[in-house]
Amino acid sequence: MIHWHTPTPPEAPFYASIFNYYLADKLDGYQAYDEKTLELVKEMPGYLGYESMKQDGRGMFISYWKDMESIRAWASHPIHEEAKALGIAQWYQSYTSMIAEVGRFHEKK
């Protein structure tokens, strides 16, 4: 389920930043950074919402954004850069990251 930042979902088009990963064994500090970055991202201009799933060491985090400029601003945020460096160095066994434009969106609750 998507956790939208506003009471109503945005209208397409918007962007999805998709991060798929397998966790490594060494996770020191991972949970704290996960919570910290989730709180920070909610304050970023252009942030629309997120969805996240984790199971058996595999995870997916999708954040939704108004435009590419907003995604670039988040990508260069100092705390996010720290988290990415730590992820590469120790938290992720492997990962993929991609950005896609959402041209249509429908939701049924």
C-alpha positions as CSV (number, residue, x, y, z in Angstrom):
1,M,0.0,0.0,0.0
2,I,1.3,3.4,-0.9
3,H,1.7,6.0,2.0
4,W,0.8,9.2,0.2
5,H,2.2,12.4,1.7
6,T,-1.2,14.1,1.2
7,P,-4.7,12.8,1.8
8,T,-5.3,12.3,-2.0
9,P,-2.9,10.7,-4.5
10,P,-1.2,12.9,-7.1
11,E,-2.3,13.0,-10.6
12,A,0.0,11.4,-13.2
13,P,2.5,12.1,-14.5
14,F,4.9,11.7,-11.6
15,Y,8.0,9.7,-11.0
16,A,8.9,6.6,-9.1
17,S,12.4,5.9,-7.7
18,I,12.6,2.1,-7.2
19,F,15.2,0.5,-5.0
20,N,15.4,-3.3,-4.7
21,Y,18.0,-4.9,-2.4
22,Y,19.3,-7.9,-0.6
23,L,20.6,-7.1,2.9
24,A,24.1,-8.1,4.0
25,D,24.9,-9.7,7.3
26,K,26.4,-6.6,8.9
27,L,23.6,-4.2,9.6
28,D,25.0,-2.0,12.4
29,G,23.2,1.4,12.3
30,Y,20.9,0.3,9.4
31,Q,17.6,0.6,11.3
32,A,18.5,4.1,12.7
33,Y,19.4,5.4,9.2
34,D,16.3,3.8,7.7
35,E,14.0,5.6,10.2
36,K,16.0,8.9,9.9
37,T,15.9,9.0,6.1
38,L,12.2,8.2,6.0
39,E,11.5,11.1,8.3
40,L,13.8,13.4,6.3
41,V,12.4,12.5,2.9
42,K,8.9,13.6,4.0
43,E,10.2,17.2,4.3
44,M,11.7,17.3,0.8
45,P,9.9,19.5,-1.8
46,G,8.3,17.4,-4.5
47,Y,8.1,14.2,-2.3
48,L,4.7,12.5,-2.9
49,G,4.8,9.2,-0.9
50,Y,6.4,5.8,-0.6
51,E,5.8,2.1,-0.3
52,S,8.1,-0.5,1.2
53,M,8.3,-4.2,1.6
54,K,10.8,-6.5,3.3
55,Q,10.9,-10.2,3.6
56,D,13.7,-12.7,4.3
57,G,16.5,-10.2,3.7
58,R,15.1,-8.9,0.5
59,G,13.5,-5.5,0.3
60,M,12.0,-2.9,-2.0
61,F,11.5,0.8,-1.4
62,I,9.6,2.9,-3.9
63,S,9.4,6.7,-3.4
64,Y,7.2,8.9,-5.5
65,W,8.1,12.3,-6.7
66,K,6.6,15.3,-8.5
67,D,9.6,15.7,-10.9
68,M,13.2,14.7,-11.6
69,E,14.5,17.9,-10.0
70,S,13.0,16.8,-6.7
71,I,14.6,13.3,-7.0
72,R,18.0,14.9,-7.7
73,A,17.7,17.1,-4.7
74,W,17.0,14.1,-2.5
75,A,19.8,12.1,-4.0
76,S,22.3,14.9,-3.1
77,H,20.9,15.4,0.5
78,P,23.9,14.9,2.8
79,I,22.2,12.4,5.1
80,H,20.9,10.4,2.1
81,E,24.4,10.4,0.7
82,E,25.8,9.1,4.0
83,A,23.1,6.4,4.0
84,K,24.0,5.4,0.4
85,A,27.7,5.2,1.2
86,L,27.0,3.0,4.3
87,G,24.7,0.8,2.2
88,I,27.3,0.2,-0.4
89,A,30.0,-0.4,2.2
90,Q,28.2,-2.7,4.5
91,W,24.4,-3.0,4.5
92,Y,23.5,-4.3,1.0
93,Q,24.8,-7.5,-0.5
94,S,23.4,-6.3,-3.8
95,Y,20.9,-3.8,-5.1
96,T,19.3,-2.2,-8.1
97,S,18.1,1.4,-8.4
98,M,15.9,2.8,-11.2
99,I,13.7,5.8,-11.9
100,A,10.5,5.5,-13.9
101,E,7.9,8.0,-15.1
102,V,4.3,7.0,-14.0
103,G,2.1,8.0,-16.9
104,R,-1.1,6.5,-15.5
105,F,-2.3,5.8,-12.0
106,H,-5.4,4.2,-10.7
107,E,-6.2,3.2,-7.1
108,K,-9.0,1.2,-5.5
109,K,-9.1,1.0,-1.7
